[in-house]
Amino acid sequence: MKIIVTGAAGFVGANNVSALNARGESEILAVDNLARADKFSNLADLDIADYLDKTEFLDLVRRRALPKPDLVFHQGACSDTMEADGRYMLNNNFRYSVELLQWCQEIKTPLVYASSGSVYGLGPVFAEARSNEKPLNIYGYSKFLFDQFVRRLLPTLSAPVTGLRYFNVYGPRESHKGRMASVAFHHFNQLRADGRVRLFEGSHGYADGEQRRDFIHVDDVVAANLHFADRPASGIYNFGTGRAQSFNEVGLSVINAVRASNGETPLSLADALRQGALEYITFPPALKGKYQAYTQADLTRLRAAGCDIEFRTVQQGCAEYVRWLLSNSPAA
């Protein structure tokens, strides 16, 4: 197999495979866990050469029984920020990644892997330095722990290793994520079901709906993976747009993209509130002290590594995503 993609039936993984197909690559070993069979649909329109369950794959890695690939994209992980089983999270996200990394180093195969902006917790600084890394949950800690493992190996690597700290990713092929899908996905479904988008009321010093995050379209994330596959640069890099935008902007972008599909004129935020297309709900007590009300990736290191991708704004990305959802979702 020329290329291995773990988490290949997942959100970023499936888009990663799709982008490889678009480049003419189909000698791909897809690795995932289909205990939830509905994820198969993310692979149904893609071309792969073989599929392995992640447990079988890890067993073959441990026994050094797999042919040497040209490249490994490691997208597989449990991304549930509310997961309470720490042993499972560290075994699945940290230990699995360590064993995969060690194998790649032995066979001198480049590894591009998914880290997460969640390692920064509440911030307020989102730059790749230990002093800024304060994860709020076991998911963020599992990603941080592997990043630390990679950092210790950087001076002695036998093949490139690139970690990309994804910020808030949204876009096609995420429906299987359920409650962990992006806010853009949930806004689209709320609008179709109830005719309105719901956002949290003000919190953390922000006005209603004005909490801000770095929202990045999955196509831009995949473009970064391919960039570092083509031009390896070992290290850990933030991957967001470098632009914090409000939840109000996301909600309004979804509303106006749906309106555009119906031939309707766009609404301002005030008009959307007045017409009931957008409303605010009470901030959940369960998220107090565990909620990133502001994130913005510092892209200094990413740009210095030569990654010059021009990232979509929320307005551009949500418009593209809504068009995709309208074409790929059952009629309301």
N, C-alpha and C positions, 0 to 999 in steps of 0.2 A: 504494500500500500504506500502510495507516495505521501499522502497527508492523513493525519489522524485528527478528528474533531471530537472532543468529549463534550457531553451535554448537547449532542447534535440534534436532538429532537426538541430541545428547549428554545427559549426566545432568541438569545444572541447566537447560540450554536446553529440553529436552523438558518438564520440569516447569513451566518458565516458560510455555511455549505452552499447556499444560494449564490452568494457572491463568487465563490470558487467555481461553481458551475458556469457562471457568466463569463469567467475567464478561460473556459474550456477544460477545467479540471473535474474529472469524475472518478479518478482513482483515489477514493476517499473511504477510509474506515470510520464509520459513524459509531460512536459509543454513547450509550445512555441507559436509563432505567425506565422501562415501559410498564412498570407495575400499574401505573395509570395509563391505560391503553390509548386514551384520547389524544395523547401527544403524538401518536403516529402520524396524524394529519399534517404535522409540520414537515414531515419527510416525504409525504406521498407524491409531491410534485417535483422532488429533487432527485438528482442522479448520484448514487453512491455505489461503491464496489462491494461493500460488506458492512454488516452490522454486528456489534457485540454488546451484550449486557455489560454494565460497568463492573459487576463482580467477576465475570468471566475474563474481561479485559485486564483487571487488576491481577488476577491469578496468573495470566500469561505474562504480564510485566514482571511479576515476582519470580517466575520461573525462567525469565529471559527467553521466552519461547515465541516472541513476535519478530517478524522481519523488521529491519531498520527502516523507519520512514524518513522522508526528506524533511518533514516539519510536523510539529504538533501544536494545535490550537487547543488550549485547555479552558473550555467554557463551562464545564460541568461543576455544579455546586448546589447546595441547598441555600436558597436566597431568602428564606422566610425570616424576617427580622423579629418576628414574635415567637420563633421556635424556642421552647423551654428546655429541651433535652441537650444539654451541653456536651455530653459524651458523644452523642450522635453527630452533632455539628462539627466537633473537632476531628472526629474520625473521618467524616465524609468530606469536609472542606480542607482540613489541614493535613492529616496523615496521608490521605489519598494523594494529595498534591505533592507532598514530600517524596513519596515513592515514585511518582511519575517523573518528577524532576531528576531524581537520582539516576533513573534509567536513561533519560535523555542525555544526561551528562556522560554516562558510561559509553553510550553509542554515538556521542557527539552529534546530536540532533537538536536544532534550535527549538525552543519552547516559547510560545506567546501565550500568556495566561491572563485570566480575568481576576483583577483585584476589585476594590470597591472604595468609593468616596466615603462610605460609612465608617472607615477607620478614623475619621477626624471627629466623630461625635458632633458636639455642638459648635465646634470651631473655636474661635472665629477665624482662624487662619487656616487656609486649605492649601498648604504647600508641603511637598514631600520631605518632611523632616520629623524625626522622632518626637521632638518637643510639641508638635501639633497633633499627634495621634492619640486620641482618647476615645476609643469605641464605646458606644452606649449599650451594646447588646452582644450576645454570643456570636451572632453572625459576623458583625464587624470585627470582633476579636479574632475569629477564625481566619479572616482575611489578613488582618494585621500580623498575626503570628506567622503566616506563611511568607508575607513580605519580609519580615525580620529574618527568617531562615534564608531567603534569597539574598538579602543584603550581606549576610555573613559569607556567602559563597562567591560574591561578585569578583573578588580579587583572583580567584583560582578557577574560573569557569573554563571548561573545555569546549563549550558551544554556547551561543547567545541565549540569554533568558531575558524576556521582556514582560514586565507586569504592567497592566493598564488599569488604573483605578477609575472604573466607570462611575459616573455620577448618576443622575436620574434618567434612565433610559426608557424611551417609549417608541412604539412603532409596531409594524406588522408581526404576526405570529406569536403574540403574547397571551392569547385568550385563555390558555390552559393554566395560567398563573393565578387565576381566581382573584382573591382579595389582594394578592401581591402584584397584580398587574398595575400598569401606570395610571396616574390620575386622568390622563387623556382618554384612555380606554374606558374608565369608569364614567367619565363625563359624557362620552358618546352614548353609552348604554342608559345612563340616567335620562338623558335628553330624549332618547327614543321611547323609553318606557313611561316617563312622567312629564315630559315636556319642559323639564328644567334641570339645570346643573346645580349641584349642592357643594358648597365650599365651607371650610371651617371659619367660624367667626374669628375676630381678632385674638391674638395670643402672642406671648413673648415680646410684647411691645409693638407688634404690628397691627395695623387696622384690619378690618374684615377682609379676608381673602388676599391680604398683602404679604403674607409669608412668602419667602422667595427661595427658589432653588435653581440649580444649574441643570436644566432639562436638555437632554441630548437625544437626537433621533438615532435609532438603531443602525440606519445606513451609514451614519457618520462613525459610529463605533466600529462597524465592520471595516470601513475604509481605513481606520487606524490599525486594525489587526493586519490587514493586507500590506499597509505601508511598512510595518515593522517586520513582516515576513520577507518583503523585498529588500529592505534596507535595515538589517539587524542593528540594534543599539541596546546593549544590555543595560538594565536598570529598571526602576519603577517610576512610572509617569502618570500624572493625573490625566483623566480623559473626560472632559466636559467641554462646554462651549467657551468657558471663561466669562460667562454672562449670566448673572442671576436674574430670573424673571419671575413675576408673581403668579400665584395660583389664579388670580383674577384674569391674567393674560391667557393662561392655558384654557380656563373655562370659556372665556369670550371667544378665543380662537376656534374652539370646537363648535360653539354655537354658530359663529359666522360661517364656518366651513359647511356646516349642514344647511344653513340658510342659502348659501351660494349654490348648493346642489339643487335647491328648490327654486332658484331664480329670484330669491329675495335679497333685499339690500342688507348690508351689515348693520349691526347695532353697536352703539356705544355702550360702555359699562353701565352708565346711568339708565339708558333705555332698556337694557337687558334686565336690570333690577326692577324697573318700573313695570315691565311687561311680565314679570314673573319667570323669565327664562333662566334666571340665576338667583339663588337664595343662599343665605348663610345659616349654618347649623352649629349647635353648641360644640365647643372643643371637647373631645372625649377625655375624661379624667384618667383613663388607662394610659394615655400617651404623655401625660405631664412628666417632664424630666427625661423623656425618651424620644423627643421629637426634634428633628432638624428643621428649625424654622427658617434657616438661612444657610445656603451652600453656594459656593462659587469657586470653581477649580482655578488654581493658579497654574497657568500654562507655560510658565517660564522654561521649565525643564523640557517639556514636550516640544516647544518651538526650537529650543537649542539643539534638540536631537534631530531636527530637520523635518518634523511633521508639520506641513503647512496647509493642511486641509481647511477649507472654508466651511464653517459649521452653519447649519440651518438655525434660524431663530425659531422660537416657539410658534410664531405666526406662520412661518413657512412650513415647518415640520408638521404641525397639527393639520394644516390644510391638506398636505400630502397624505397623512395618515387617515384622515376622515374619508378622503376619496377612496383609499384602499379598503377601509372598513365597509363603506357603502357597497363596494363591489364584491366583498367577500363575506358578508354577514347575511343571515336569513332576513327576509323582509320583516319589518316590524308589524 
